[in-house]
Amino acid sequence: MLNALRQIFRKPEKVGRIAHVPQGERWYVIGDIHGRLDLLQALQEAIEADDAACAPANSTVVFLGDLVDRGPDSAGVIKLARSWGKTRKVRYLAGNHEEMFLESFEDKEVLRHFLRHGGRETVLSYGLKRKEYNRMQIAEVQKAMHKIVPQKHRDFLAAFEDMIVVGDYVLVHAGINPKRPVEEQKRKDLLWIRERFLDHAEPFSHVVVHGHTIFEEVEDTGDRVGIDTGAFRTGVLTALVLEGDSRRRIQAFEAEDGSIAVRKQD
Protein backbone atom coordinates (compact mmCIF):
# COMPACT_ATOMS: atom_id res chain seq x y z
CA MET A 1 0.00 0.00 0.00
CA LEU A 2 2.76 2.44 0.96
CA ASN A 3 4.58 1.87 -2.31
CA ALA A 4 1.36 2.35 -4.23
CA LEU A 5 0.76 5.69 -2.52
CA ARG A 6 4.31 6.78 -3.30
CA GLN A 7 3.72 6.01 -6.96
CA ILE A 8 0.53 8.10 -6.96
CA PHE A 9 1.97 11.16 -5.21
CA ARG A 10 5.54 11.16 -6.52
CA LYS A 11 6.67 14.14 -8.54
CA PRO A 12 6.64 13.55 -12.30
CA GLU A 13 10.06 13.15 -13.91
CA LYS A 14 11.25 16.05 -16.02
CA VAL A 15 10.58 15.34 -19.68
CA GLY A 16 13.47 16.19 -22.01
CA ARG A 17 12.76 19.19 -24.21
CA ILE A 18 12.58 18.41 -27.92
CA ALA A 19 14.09 21.09 -30.15
CA HIS A 20 14.53 21.10 -33.92
CA VAL A 21 16.65 22.72 -36.57
CA PRO A 22 15.05 23.21 -39.99
CA GLN A 23 14.64 20.11 -42.11
CA GLY A 24 17.55 19.43 -44.42
CA GLU A 25 20.06 21.32 -42.28
CA ARG A 26 22.97 20.10 -40.18
CA TRP A 27 24.85 22.35 -37.74
CA TYR A 28 28.27 21.71 -36.23
CA VAL A 29 28.74 24.08 -33.26
CA ILE A 30 32.30 24.28 -31.90
CA GLY A 31 32.96 25.33 -28.31
CA ASP A 32 35.72 27.56 -26.92
CA ILE A 33 39.07 26.75 -28.57
CA HIS A 34 41.39 29.15 -26.72
CA GLY A 35 44.42 28.72 -28.94
CA ARG A 36 44.39 24.91 -29.17
CA LEU A 37 45.16 24.63 -32.87
CA ASP A 38 46.06 20.94 -32.57
CA LEU A 39 42.60 20.07 -31.25
CA LEU A 40 40.87 22.25 -33.83
CA GLN A 41 42.76 20.62 -36.69
CA ALA A 42 41.64 17.17 -35.53
CA LEU A 43 38.07 18.35 -35.00
CA GLN A 44 37.95 19.98 -38.43
CA GLU A 45 38.98 16.71 -40.06
CA ALA A 46 36.42 14.78 -38.00
CA ILE A 47 33.61 17.21 -38.86
CA GLU A 48 34.31 17.05 -42.57
CA ALA A 49 34.45 13.25 -42.45
CA ASP A 50 31.20 13.10 -40.48
CA ASP A 51 29.46 15.46 -42.89
CA ALA A 52 30.60 13.43 -45.87
CA ALA A 53 29.41 10.17 -44.29
CA CYS A 54 25.94 11.47 -43.37
CA ALA A 55 22.97 11.96 -45.66
CA PRO A 56 23.25 15.07 -47.86
CA ALA A 57 22.29 18.23 -45.99
CA ASN A 58 22.85 21.97 -45.98
CA SER A 59 25.58 21.93 -43.34
CA THR A 60 27.03 24.86 -41.40
CA VAL A 61 29.95 25.06 -39.00
CA VAL A 62 29.66 27.61 -36.17
CA PHE A 63 32.50 28.86 -33.98
CA LEU A 64 30.98 29.75 -30.62
CA GLY A 65 33.60 32.35 -29.70
CA ASP A 66 36.82 32.51 -27.66
CA LEU A 67 39.07 31.25 -30.43
CA VAL A 68 41.96 33.13 -28.81
CA ASP A 69 43.95 33.40 -25.55
CA ARG A 70 45.34 30.96 -22.96
CA GLY A 71 46.38 28.19 -25.36
CA PRO A 72 49.62 28.25 -27.37
CA ASP A 73 48.54 29.13 -30.92
CA SER A 74 45.75 31.69 -31.21
CA ALA A 75 47.29 33.05 -34.42
CA GLY A 76 47.11 29.58 -35.97
CA VAL A 77 43.51 29.11 -34.85
CA ILE A 78 42.47 32.39 -36.47
CA LYS A 79 44.28 31.44 -39.67
CA LEU A 80 42.55 28.05 -39.83
CA ALA A 81 39.13 29.52 -38.98
CA ARG A 82 39.47 32.09 -41.78
CA SER A 83 40.64 29.57 -44.35
CA TRP A 84 37.91 27.06 -43.45
CA GLY A 85 35.29 29.69 -44.20
CA LYS A 86 36.62 29.97 -47.74
CA THR A 87 35.90 26.31 -48.52
CA ARG A 88 32.53 25.75 -46.83
CA LYS A 89 29.73 27.55 -44.98
CA VAL A 90 31.12 28.76 -41.64
CA ARG A 91 29.73 31.34 -39.23
CA TYR A 92 31.57 32.94 -36.35
CA LEU A 93 30.26 34.23 -33.02
CA ALA A 94 32.15 36.77 -30.93
CA GLY A 95 33.40 35.81 -27.48
CA ASN A 96 34.52 38.04 -24.66
CA HIS A 97 38.16 37.21 -25.42
CA GLU A 98 37.84 38.41 -29.01
CA GLU A 99 36.30 41.62 -27.67
CA MET A 100 39.18 42.17 -25.23
CA PHE A 101 41.75 41.41 -27.92
CA LEU A 102 40.33 43.98 -30.34
CA GLU A 103 39.89 46.68 -27.70
CA SER A 104 43.47 46.12 -26.52
CA PHE A 105 44.88 47.73 -29.65
CA GLU A 106 43.64 51.15 -28.49
CA ASP A 107 42.93 50.90 -24.76
CA LYS A 108 45.90 50.24 -22.46
CA GLU A 109 43.73 49.36 -19.44
CA VAL A 110 41.86 46.75 -21.46
CA LEU A 111 45.24 45.51 -22.70
CA ARG A 112 46.44 45.00 -19.11
CA HIS A 113 43.33 42.94 -18.35
CA PHE A 114 43.67 41.04 -21.63
CA LEU A 115 47.30 40.09 -20.96
CA ARG A 116 46.45 38.81 -17.48
CA HIS A 117 43.69 36.56 -18.81
CA GLY A 118 45.47 34.66 -21.55
CA GLY A 119 46.33 37.50 -23.91
CA ARG A 120 50.05 37.12 -23.36
CA GLU A 121 49.91 33.73 -25.09
CA THR A 122 48.02 35.31 -27.98
CA VAL A 123 50.64 38.01 -28.46
CA LEU A 124 53.46 35.46 -28.29
CA SER A 125 51.70 33.29 -30.90
CA TYR A 126 52.27 36.06 -33.44
CA GLY A 127 56.03 35.63 -33.16
CA LEU A 128 57.02 37.99 -30.36
CA LYS A 129 59.87 36.41 -28.40
CA ARG A 130 59.17 35.70 -24.75
CA LYS A 131 62.35 37.41 -23.50
CA GLU A 132 61.55 40.50 -25.55
CA TYR A 133 57.97 40.53 -24.27
CA ASN A 134 59.17 40.29 -20.66
CA ARG A 135 61.26 43.45 -21.08
CA MET A 136 58.41 45.50 -22.55
CA GLN A 137 56.26 48.15 -20.93
CA ILE A 138 52.53 48.11 -21.68
CA ALA A 139 52.82 50.81 -24.36
CA GLU A 140 55.56 48.83 -26.09
CA VAL A 141 53.43 45.69 -26.11
CA GLN A 142 50.58 47.63 -27.66
CA LYS A 143 52.88 49.08 -30.32
CA ALA A 144 54.23 45.61 -31.09
CA MET A 145 50.70 44.24 -31.47
CA HIS A 146 49.93 46.81 -34.16
CA LYS A 147 53.02 45.62 -36.00
CA ILE A 148 52.77 41.83 -35.70
CA VAL A 149 49.01 41.14 -35.82
CA PRO A 150 47.80 41.29 -39.45
CA GLN A 151 45.01 43.77 -40.12
CA LYS A 152 43.12 40.98 -41.91
CA HIS A 153 43.01 39.05 -38.62
CA ARG A 154 41.63 42.06 -36.77
CA ASP A 155 39.04 42.71 -39.47
CA PHE A 156 38.06 39.04 -39.41
CA LEU A 157 37.44 39.06 -35.64
CA ALA A 158 35.63 42.40 -35.77
CA ALA A 159 33.08 40.94 -38.22
CA PHE A 160 31.96 38.14 -35.87
CA GLU A 161 28.23 37.89 -35.12
CA ASP A 162 26.66 38.23 -31.67
CA MET A 163 23.97 35.55 -31.91
CA ILE A 164 22.49 32.99 -34.30
CA VAL A 165 18.90 31.73 -34.13
CA VAL A 166 18.30 28.43 -35.91
CA GLY A 167 14.99 26.65 -35.52
CA ASP A 168 14.29 26.13 -31.81
CA TYR A 169 17.88 26.97 -30.85
CA VAL A 170 19.76 30.16 -30.13
CA LEU A 171 23.55 29.97 -30.40
CA VAL A 172 25.55 32.45 -28.30
CA HIS A 173 28.94 32.66 -26.63
CA ALA A 174 28.09 33.17 -22.95
CA GLY A 175 24.31 32.95 -22.65
CA ILE A 176 21.28 35.23 -22.67
CA ASN A 177 19.66 37.58 -20.19
CA PRO A 178 16.61 35.65 -18.92
CA LYS A 179 14.68 38.93 -18.45
CA ARG A 180 14.88 39.91 -22.12
CA PRO A 181 13.40 38.24 -25.19
CA VAL A 182 15.91 36.88 -27.69
CA GLU A 183 15.43 39.74 -30.12
CA GLU A 184 16.21 42.32 -27.41
CA GLN A 185 19.43 40.85 -26.03
CA LYS A 186 22.41 43.13 -25.42
CA ARG A 187 25.87 42.33 -26.72
CA LYS A 188 27.44 42.60 -23.26
CA ASP A 189 25.22 39.82 -21.92
CA LEU A 190 25.72 37.61 -24.96
CA LEU A 191 29.50 37.78 -24.50
CA TRP A 192 29.88 38.01 -20.72
CA ILE A 193 26.84 36.81 -18.75
CA ARG A 194 27.26 33.92 -16.36
CA GLU A 195 25.39 33.38 -13.07
CA ARG A 196 22.13 35.16 -13.99
CA PHE A 197 21.89 32.87 -17.00
CA LEU A 198 23.24 29.64 -15.51
CA ASP A 199 21.14 29.91 -12.35
CA HIS A 200 17.87 30.63 -14.18
CA ALA A 201 15.49 27.76 -13.42
CA GLU A 202 12.65 28.48 -15.86
CA PRO A 203 12.61 27.45 -19.55
CA PHE A 204 13.89 29.88 -22.16
CA SER A 205 12.05 30.61 -25.40
CA HIS A 206 14.77 28.65 -27.23
CA VAL A 207 17.26 25.98 -26.23
CA VAL A 208 20.46 27.96 -25.67
CA VAL A 209 23.74 26.48 -26.94
CA HIS A 210 26.63 28.32 -25.29
CA GLY A 211 30.26 28.27 -24.25
CA HIS A 212 32.12 30.64 -21.89
CA THR A 213 31.70 28.54 -18.74
CA ILE A 214 33.83 25.40 -18.51
CA PHE A 215 32.18 22.07 -17.75
CA GLU A 216 34.05 18.78 -17.40
CA GLU A 217 31.38 17.20 -19.57
CA VAL A 218 28.89 18.79 -21.93
CA GLU A 219 26.09 20.12 -19.71
CA ASP A 220 22.70 19.54 -21.32
CA THR A 221 19.92 20.65 -18.99
CA GLY A 222 17.24 20.41 -21.66
CA ASP A 223 16.87 24.20 -21.80
CA ARG A 224 20.53 25.00 -22.42
CA VAL A 225 23.60 23.10 -23.62
CA GLY A 226 27.02 24.21 -22.38
CA ILE A 227 29.78 22.94 -24.68
CA ASP A 228 32.91 24.65 -23.34
CA THR A 229 34.83 21.60 -22.16
CA GLY A 230 37.96 23.62 -21.34
CA ALA A 231 40.17 22.82 -24.34
CA PHE A 232 43.17 24.78 -23.05
CA ARG A 233 42.94 23.17 -19.60
CA THR A 234 41.47 19.69 -20.14
CA GLY A 235 42.61 18.96 -23.68
CA VAL A 236 39.03 18.32 -24.83
CA LEU A 237 37.40 20.35 -27.62
CA THR A 238 33.72 19.72 -28.32
CA ALA A 239 31.46 20.15 -31.33
CA LEU A 240 27.70 19.76 -30.87
CA VAL A 241 25.92 18.42 -33.95
CA LEU A 242 22.32 19.56 -34.43
CA GLU A 243 20.13 17.84 -37.00
CA GLY A 244 16.37 17.37 -37.02
CA ASP A 245 15.41 16.85 -33.36
CA SER A 246 18.70 15.17 -32.42
CA ARG A 247 21.91 16.44 -30.90
CA ARG A 248 25.14 14.50 -30.70
CA ARG A 249 28.80 15.28 -30.04
CA ILE A 250 32.16 15.02 -31.72
CA GLN A 251 35.21 15.65 -29.53
CA ALA A 252 38.92 15.99 -30.18
CA PHE A 253 40.97 15.13 -27.11
CA GLU A 254 44.45 14.37 -25.86
CA ALA A 255 45.02 10.62 -25.56
CA GLU A 256 47.17 9.15 -22.81
CA ASP A 257 50.14 8.83 -25.17
CA GLY A 258 49.96 12.54 -25.99
CA SER A 259 48.42 12.10 -29.43
CA ILE A 260 45.18 13.78 -30.50
CA ALA A 261 42.23 11.43 -30.93
CA VAL A 262 38.56 11.84 -31.80
CA ARG A 263 35.41 10.33 -30.31
CA LYS A 264 31.71 10.55 -31.16
CA GLN A 265 28.79 10.39 -28.75
CA ASP A 266 25.12 10.19 -29.68
N, C-alpha and C positions, 0 to 999 in steps of 0.2 A: 504493500500500500504506500509506504513512504517513498519508494522509488518511483511509483506511478505519479504521486503528487509532484515530485521533483521534475519529472518530465513535463507535466502540465504547466508548472509555473516558472520553469527555467527561462532565462533570457534567450531570445533567438540569436543564432550565430550571425555574424556580419556577412552579408552576401557580397562577394567580389563585384566591383563595378566594371561593367562592360563598356569599353570605349572603342571607337572605330576610326580608322583613317579612310579617306575616300577609296572606293573600289578601283582596283587597277594600279594602286600606288604602293610603294614600299619605301620606308624611311629608315635610314641608318643614322642614329643620333649618338655622337661621340662625346663622352664626358671630358672633364678637365685634363689636359695633357701636361701642362706645366713643364715644357722643355724636354720631355721624354721622346725624342725623335725615334729611338730604337723601337719603342713600343708602338708608336704611330705607324712606322713603316710596316711592322708585322700586321697591325690591325687593318691598314689599307689593303694589303694583299689578301687578307682573309675576307674583307668586305667584298672586294671585287670577285673573288672566287665564289662566295655565297650568292651574290647577285646573279652570276653567270649560271649557277647550278639550279636556281629557283625558276619558277614559271616567269615568263616575260611580264614585266611591270614597268611603270614609270617610276624609276627609283631616284631618290635624292639622299645625299649625305649632308648631315648638319653637324657643324662644330658648335658645341654648346658654350664656348668661351673659355678664357684662361688657357690659351695656347702657350703663354709665355710665363717666365719666372720660375725660380726654385730649382728646376731640373737643369741639366748641363747644356742643352742645345736648343734654346728658343729660336735662334736665327734659322736653324735647320728646319724646325717645325713650321715656321712661317713660310719658308721657301717651299716646303712640300705642300702645305695647305693651298698656297697660291697656284702651284703647278697642277695640283689635282683638279682644281676648279676649271682648268683649261681643257680637260679631257672628259669631264662628265658634269652632271648637275650637282653643284655643291653650294650650300648656303652657310653663312657664318654669323654667329651671334656674339655680341660683345660681352666680355667679362669684366669684372672690376680690375683685373690686372692689366688688361689692354688699356682701360681708361687711365690708370695710373701711369703706365708707360708713355702714352701719348702726351699727357699733361706734364710729364717730367721734362720734356724738351724746352718748356718755357717757364715752369714754376719750380724754383729751387726747393721750396718746402715740400712740395709733392715729391720731388726727386729724392729727398732724404727719406721720406716714408717708403717710397718705391724700392730704394736700395736695401732698406732694412727688411723688406718682405719678399725677397727673392729677386729683386731687380739687379743686384750685383751680378748674379749668374747670367742674366740676360745680356747685360753690357759685355761681360767677358766672352759670351758666345759669338760676338761680332768681331773678335780678334784682338781685343785689348788685352795686353799682357797683365797677369795678376800683380806682378811687382810694380809695374807702372801705375796700375789702378790704386794700389795701396799708398802710393806717394801723392796722389792727387787730392786737391781740395774739391769741394762740391761744384764750384764754378768750372773747374777744369774737367770734371767728369761730364758735366752738361755740354761743354764745348766739344769734347771728344765724341759724345753721342751724336751730335749734329754731323760730325765728319764720318763716322763709321757705320751708322745705320742708314741704309739706302732709303731715299725718299719714297720709292715704290713700296717699301715695306710699311712705312708710316701711312701712306695713302690707302693701302690695302686694309690695315687695321681700322682706320678711321671710317671706312665704308661699311663696317659690320652692322648688322641689324640688331634691334633691341629685343624682338619677340617674334615668334612664328606661330600662327594658329593653323592647325591642320586637323580637320574633322573634329573629333571630340577632345583633342589634345591642344595644350598650349606649351610651346617649348621656350624656355627662358634660361638665363644663366643661374640666377640665385633663387628666384621664386617670385611670387606676386603678393601684393598687399591685399589681404583678405577683405578689407573694407571697401575696395574699389572694384568695379567691374573690369573685365579684361581690357576693354577698349579705352579705359581711362587710367591705365597704369602709368606710373612715372618711371622714367629711366633709372633714377637713383635706387628705387626699390627693386627693379628688375635685375640690377647688377650687384646690389649690396645686401638686400634684406636677408634676415636669418630667423631669429626666434619668433617674431610675430607671424611669420609664415609657417615655420616648422611646428609651432605649438598650436596652430589653429585646428580645432577638432571637428569643425563642420565641413561638409563637402564643398568643393569649389564648383564653379560653373563648368570647368573643363578639368580633365586629368592633367596635372602639371608635371612635365618632365624637366628636371633641373639638375644643376651641378652645384658648385660653390661650397657645399658642406660635405666633408669627407665621411663616408660610411665604409666599414670593413667589407660589407656585402651590399649589393644593390638594395636600396630600401624602397619597396613597393607597398604603400599603405592602401592602395586602391584608389585614393584620390590624388596622390602625387607619387612620382618615381624619382628617387635621388640616385644619380648614376656617377657621381664623383667617387671613385674607389681609390683615390689618393695615389695616382700614378707615380709621382715623384718620391713618395714615402714608402708605399707598399709594393711598387713594381707591378701594379695591375691597372690596365686601361680598359675601360668598358665602352662598348657600343650597344645601344638598345635598338632592336629592330622592331618596327611597327608595321603591321600589314593586316588589313581586314580588322578583326577584333582580337588579334593575337599580339603578344609582345614577347620577344625572346632576346637572348643576349649573346654577343660575341666578345670575348676578352682576350687581349694579349697580356702575357704575364711572364715574369722571370721564373724559369725553372730552377730546380735545385742545383743544376750544374752550371748555372749562370747564363744559359742560352735563353732566347725568347721563344715562347711557345704560344699556341692559341687553343682556346677551348670554346665550345658552344653549349648554351643551356637554353632549353625550351621553357 
